[in-house]
Amino acid sequence: MRQDFDKTIRIPVITDLVRAGDPDVIEQSKNQHVKQQRRIAFEQRLKDRIAELQAATGQDEYAGLGRAHAIRSEANSSTPRASSQLDAAFEKHIDQARDELIRELSTLLK
């Protein structure tokens, strides 16, 4: 019997030291006007942060609409798309120009 008592977890309960809260804090928490002001302030900070993030990423509420409109107009266009294949000689010229530019830049970095 003594072994069971030693293994038992005892949680002290203190009820004599509990005091009532600060009356000003309690009144402020129950005041609906203060709650509404805090909610309005929170919503404004949230809207400001969203606007800041949208400005930083270059997005706004109309960017998605514009993108959706462009996709729909492309899908609904009745004209067939032109072939975008490049001439082999032109591709070779572009490759040579790119290689030449890379060589010039690498000599500047040395």
C-alpha positions in Angstrom: 0.0 0.0 0.0 2.8 2.4 0.8 4.4 1.8 -2.6 1.3 3.0 -4.4 1.2 6.2 -2.4 4.8 7.0 -3.2 4.2 6.6 -6.9 1.1 8.8 -6.9 1.6 12.2 -8.5 0.5 14.9 -6.1 -0.6 18.3 -7.5 -0.9 21.0 -4.9 -4.0 23.1 -5.1 -3.9 26.5 -3.7 -7.3 28.2 -3.3 -6.6 30.5 -0.4 -4.2 32.7 -2.5 -6.5 33.4 -5.4 -7.4 37.1 -5.6 -9.9 39.0 -7.6 -8.5 40.7 -10.7 -7.8 44.4 -11.2 -11.3 46.0 -11.5 -10.0 48.4 -14.2 -8.8 45.5 -16.3 -12.1 43.6 -15.8 -14.1 46.6 -16.7 -12.0 47.2 -19.8 -12.4 43.6 -21.0 -16.2 43.8 -20.6 -16.5 47.2 -22.3 -17.9 46.7 -25.8 -16.7 50.1 -27.1 -13.1 49.2 -26.2 -13.5 45.7 -27.8 -14.8 47.4 -31.0 -11.9 49.9 -31.1 -9.4 47.1 -30.7 -11.1 45.1 -33.5 -11.0 48.1 -35.8 -7.4 48.8 -35.0 -6.5 45.1 -35.7 -8.4 45.1 -39.0 -6.7 48.3 -40.1 -3.2 46.9 -39.2 -4.1 43.7 -41.1 -5.2 45.6 -44.2 -2.1 47.8 -44.1 0.1 44.7 -43.9 -1.7 43.0 -46.8 -1.3 46.2 -48.9 2.4 46.3 -48.0 2.9 42.7 -49.0 1.0 43.2 -52.3 3.1 46.3 -53.1 6.3 44.3 -52.3 5.3 41.4 -54.6 3.9 43.6 -57.3 0.4 42.2 -57.0 -2.8 43.8 -56.3 -6.4 42.7 -56.4 -6.7 43.4 -60.1 -3.7 41.4 -61.2 -5.4 38.1 -60.8 -8.4 39.3 -62.7 -6.2 40.5 -65.6 -4.4 37.2 -65.7 -7.7 35.3 -65.8 -9.1 37.6 -68.6 -5.9 37.0 -70.7 -6.2 33.2 -70.2 -9.9 33.3 -71.2 -9.3 35.5 -74.2 -6.4 33.2 -75.4 -8.6 30.1 -75.0 -11.5 31.7 -76.8 -9.5 33.1 -79.8 -10.5 31.5 -83.0 -7.3 32.3 -84.9 -4.7 29.6 -84.9 -1.4 30.4 -83.4 1.5 30.9 -85.7 4.4 28.5 -85.5 7.2 29.8 -83.2 10.0 27.7 -84.6 13.1 29.6 -85.5 15.3 29.0 -88.5 18.3 26.8 -87.8 20.7 29.4 -89.1 19.2 32.1 -86.9 19.5 29.8 -83.9 23.1 29.2 -84.7 23.7 33.0 -85.0 22.1 33.6 -81.6 24.2 30.8 -80.0 27.4 32.3 -81.4 26.5 35.8 -80.2 25.7 34.4 -76.7 29.0 32.5 -76.5 30.9 35.6 -77.7 29.2 37.7 -75.0 30.0 35.2 -72.3 33.6 35.2 -73.4 33.8 39.0 -73.2 32.2 39.1 -69.8 34.5 36.4 -68.5 37.6 38.4 -69.6 36.2 41.4 -67.9 35.8 39.5 -64.6 39.4 38.2 -64.7 
